[in-house]
Amino acid sequence: MEFLAASLLELITQTSTNLPPDVRAAMSLVANEETRGTQSSQALDIILSNVDMAVEDSGPICQDTGMPTFFVHTPVGVNQIVLRKAIQEAVAEATRLGKLRPNSVDSLTGKNSGNNLGTETPVIHFDQWEEDEIEIKLMLKGGGCENKNIQYSVPCNLDHLGRADRNIEGVRKCLLHAVWQAQGQGCAPGALGVCIGSDRAHGYDLAKSQLFRTLDDMNPIPELAKLEADIMEQANQLGVGAMGFGGKTSLIGCKITAANRLPASFFVSVAYECWAFRRLGVRLDAASGAITNWLYRDPARKIEKMARGEGFPLTGREVILTAPLTEAQMRSLKVGDVVLINGEMYTGRDNVHAYLMKNPPPVDLNGAVLYHCGPVMLQEGGEWKVKAAGPTTSIREEPYQADVIKRYGVRAVIGKGGMGKKTSDALKEFGAVYLNGIGGAAQYYARTVEKVLGVNLMEFGIPEAMWHLRVKGFAAIVTMDAHGNSLHADVERSTGEVLETLQKV
């Protein structure tokens, strides 16, 4: 199979860097329907520009390239052992080239393998079929949206919706709750893959496999087709909006299957997918490994630009911030302000925050900007270069963030999805703000990095290291200020009120 390695590498590269046409169409529609000038519309402008940038630079759309998950169909007689090895080698090569972020971490030691290989990584599902070609579908689903997957065991009681029973109406309540609970932490607008029934483990597999359906297809089962349409209509009344900022569209797709279950169990399994909906597929010649056909895309078709303008439209009302920041500067900001950051910042994710609970920081954080980000980095000409650098979901740092602000004088925290009351109280007490970047906009933010000034705590691996960056024109929105206000809390409350009106339809 002389062309197999090149075919697999091309599949991975295109999946990471080129959003499928059906998702492009859905996101363009969302952007055109959103009210111009709103925070949600501003987020969508950056998202559309980021999609274009990813294609132009052949760079990851989102820095979190997730757990590479392959669904493979082979003709009888094809050696799946050889195919598995080839997929693993292609994943390692794509990681070396910066098309994938090294995301495989040993769950016992915490050590990053550095090449996306490890126990059960990547994930490969094999099945046989009676066709002559090999089919390989790939999904790259980031950790932020993966963390918003949810499984319901009905009957159960749901916030704002009451009891969900073992029927279609109960399933409807579960799915509306799934959209609501994700808020901006899953990089809305999102899509749902759903399985009604099965067992706990297989239900999740079947739910994720539903995400391989195109957004514009029609469920062949009338009851499920109606449920999908109902969820799309009702979920988009919630007002979660792009990035959880509030807005007209919260969901771009809902795909549902049903599987037989045990009498004692009734699970509703939901795979929540973000707007950076990365999945593609290929058909391969079983003898040579050459690509005979692409799924979801036509390589001969010209890729049209999605951006409606020059990315983030400036109004002149943006607040320019240059670190080190002062308490007075932070207390002058309020929720809704747009800031442009120039100068230095540091990245810090889960491992960095846990480290800072027991150890002093390796750098001076007084007045600093701390960015919740796990970038894709490559060394070129002896220097580190940022290849993708969007924000990660911040709520994971809630157990630590208030202490980091208090102990070390951090003045601005950048992430996505917002944080909780403990952090909000610390922002108010010590004079700091939370800035929401646009999740998934990894190319947009990578272009704001002028230089990588250094790196600390590299023992944690590239995504979890503490990178010292110099940026220019880094755009973000104040969503939690130093006066106790939180856009995230406001949107969660208002969408919860709408959810209650959908309890019965």
Secondary structure, DSSP 8 states (H G I E B T S, - for coil): -TTHHHHHHHHHHHHHHS--HHHHHHHHHHHHHS-TTSHHHHHHHHHHHHHHHHHHHT--SSS-----EEEEEEETT--HHHHHHHHHHHHHHHHHTTSS----B-TTT--B-SSS-BTTBSEEEEEEESSSSEEEEEEE--HHHHTT-EEEESSEEETTTEEE-SSHHHHHHHHHHHHHHHTTTT-SSEEEEEEEES-HHHHHHHHHHGGGS-TT---SSHHHHHHHHHHHHHHTTS---GGGS--S-SEEEEEEEEE---TT--EEEEEEE-SS-EEEEEEE-TTT--EEEEES--TTS------SSSSS---S--EEEESS--HHHHHT--TT-EEEEEEEEEE--HHHHHHHTTS--SS--TT-EEE----EEEEETTEEEEEE----BGGGGHHHHHHHHHHH---EEEEBS---HHHHHHHHHHT-EEEE--TT-HHHHHTTEEEEEEEE-GGG-TTTSEEEEEEEEEEEEEEE-TTS-BHHHHHHHHHHHHHHHTS--
